[in-house]
Amino acid sequence: MLRICLLSPKGPLYRHRGGIFKKSLRYSPLTLPTLAAMIPPEIEHELSIFDEGIEDIPTEIDADVIGITVIT
């Protein structure tokens, strides 16, 4: 089984500890669920998604593939 982890690290635009948008931009970016939906169903996999705008990313991740996205 392929273990896949998708990460969205915190940045200055959007994060749970503040950021320039404060409370006016509180939505989940669509990048991670879009990438998750693109995994072919015939690939047996276990998926973990971490959005640091919501919670901290674990310091240790057990995965075969890690995808990282950012807001620039």
C-alpha positions in Angstrom: 0.0 0.0 0.0 1.3 3.4 -1.0 1.3 5.9 1.9 0.8 9.5 0.5 1.0 12.7 2.6 -0.1 16.1 1.3 1.1 19.2 3.1 0.2 22.8 3.0 2.7 24.7 5.3 1.8 28.0 7.0 2.8 31.2 5.3 2.4 34.9 5.8 -0.9 35.1 3.9 -2.9 32.3 5.6 -2.2 30.6 8.9 -4.0 29.8 12.1 -1.9 32.2 14.2 -2.7 35.3 12.2 -1.4 36.3 8.8 -2.2 39.4 6.7 -5.8 38.3 6.1 -6.7 37.9 9.8 -10.4 36.7 9.8 -11.4 38.1 6.4 -10.0 35.1 4.5 -10.8 31.9 6.4 -11.4 29.2 3.9 -9.6 25.9 3.1 -7.5 26.2 -0.1 -8.7 23.7 -2.7 -5.2 22.5 -3.7 -5.0 19.5 -1.3 -8.4 18.1 -1.9 -8.0 18.5 -5.6 -4.7 16.6 -5.5 -6.2 13.9 -3.3 -9.1 13.5 -5.9 -6.6 13.0 -8.7 -5.1 9.8 -7.1 -6.2 7.0 -9.4 -8.7 4.6 -7.7 -6.8 1.6 -8.8 -3.8 2.6 -6.7 -4.1 1.1 -3.2 -3.2 4.0 -0.9 -3.4 5.5 2.5 -3.8 9.3 2.4 -3.0 11.9 5.0 -3.6 15.6 4.6 -2.2 18.3 6.8 -3.1 22.0 6.4 -0.9 24.1 8.7 -3.5 26.9 8.3 -5.7 24.7 10.5 -3.3 22.7 12.7 0.4 22.1 13.1 2.1 19.6 10.8 3.5 16.6 12.8 7.3 16.6 13.2 7.5 12.9 12.0 5.5 11.7 9.0 5.5 8.1 7.9 4.9 8.3 4.1 6.3 6.9 0.8 5.4 10.1 -1.1 5.0 13.7 0.3 3.5 16.5 -1.8 3.9 20.1 -0.6 1.9 23.1 -1.8 2.3 26.8 -0.9 0.5 30.1 -1.4 2.7 32.7 -3.1 
